[in-house]
């Protein structure tokens, strides 16, 4: 069983932007790609877990989320970083959600999907709910 590092996206890997939907606005934090590469080289799968309430609030679409993700992937590629999977909770905070953080559901989903050892895995975020 493999370990993983689960990461929040906004405010953790990239600069926080209010309801980010424009891929051109994605700004990777300095050193983030190198840090992810070190984790990957140490045998950790890299998995993103992100709340994107702007979808549920009607500010942007899941297609916008996918375009932002594609831009993040482009920025990480020169360092050889590959994100194993991104789990997205698109619901607004007042909507029912099975995976919206602080729920650990996406971690459990990833455990089953990738045969992860959660006892050797970590969650990194910029907010307490992460």
C-alpha positions, -999 to 999 in steps of 0.1 A, spaced: 0 0 0 13 34 -10 12 66 11 -2 99 -3 0 135 4 -34 151 1 -33 188 -6 -57 217 -8 -53 237 -39 -61 274 -34 -39 291 -8 -18 259 -5 -3 253 -39 -15 284 -57 -22 319 -47 -57 324 -34 -80 341 -59 -116 350 -52 -136 323 -71 -108 314 -95 -121 305 -129 -95 320 -152 -65 297 -159 -44 328 -167 -47 338 -130 -32 306 -117 0 315 -98 20 287 -83 37 295 -50 75 297 -52 90 263 -43 57 244 -45 67 224 -76 101 214 -61 85 204 -28 59 183 -46 87 167 -67 105 157 -35 74 142 -20 68 123 -53 104 111 -54 100 99 -18 71 76 -29 41 97 -21 12 100 -45 1 136 -49 -37 140 -46 -56 173 -45 -88 177 -25 -105 210 -32 -138 227 -23 -150 248 -53 -181 264 -39 -181 289 -68 -197 261 -89 -225 256 -65 -230 293 -63 -232 297 -100 -200 318 -104 -183 293 -127 -186 258 -141 -169 224 -137 -154 231 -171 -138 262 -156 -124 241 -127 -110 216 -153 -93 245 -172 -77 258 -140 -66 223 -132 -50 219 -166 -31 251 -161 -18 239 -127 -7 207 -144 11 227 -170 30 247 -143 40 215 -125 51 195 -155 85 211 -159 94 198 -124 82 164 -134 53 165 -109 22 145 -117 -10 149 -97 -25 115 -93 -60 127 -90 -80 158 -81 -112 154 -60 -135 184 -63 -165 193 -41 -185 217 -62 -213 223 -37 -219 256 -19 -215 254 19 -253 252 24 -258 224 -1 -255 187 8 -221 172 -1 -204 139 5 -169 152 0 -168 189 9 -140 195 35 -139 190 64 -154 156 54 -127 130 50 -148 112 23 -124 119 -6 -95 105 14 -115 73 19 -124 73 -18 -87 76 -27 -78 49 -3 -100 25 -22 -91 37 -56 -53 37 -52 -48 12 -23 -34 39 0 -21 35 35 -38 64 52 -18 58 84 13 69 63 -4 97 45 -8 134 52 -33 162 45 -19 197 39 -40 228 37 -41 265 46 -73 264 66 -84 245 97 -112 228 77 -85 212 55 
